[in-house]
Amino acid sequence: EIEHIEGAGIPRRRPNGMNRYGVILDQVGLEASLQGLADALLKPLARMLFPELVAAHDADEHYAFTVRYEPDGDTELAKHGDASVVTLNLCLGQDGWEGGELRFFESGGSGFYALPKGNASAGAGDVFFRPGLAVMHRGQHKHQAMPLKSGQRTNAIIWLHAEHGVV
């Protein structure tokens, strides 16, 4: 479906301030479906995994988009924290890329706010994506997309946040 949207000639803008290539999913008719997914599955899971961060109204809204990494476009993403309380990162597409793992850093007290449990609640390590693999993490847990060496990788990202984008 993402390939269809990208080829349909629908005007697109950057999905966020760091990625140049992707689709804002709420702008192509998927907002209601994604809100249903967030309400039924993502918010309850976020409350279960991160009870110190996600209370009753801390994840009422979402922002959903795709990012695409390829040799002639974005190949990596610098170390950053997301504009979310909780982020879901789902690998789409087909096998065939090399590199591009998602690296998490020890958190310490960095970000908009210190994580309640510090490094004990947000350790370091690499995630090696494959199609269908999803990672849910605290939005402010510092991470970076390592350089893609070959092929193309597309991920769907859903940021959960409070009303009006409050993190």
Disulfide bonds with the S-S distance in Angstrom:
none
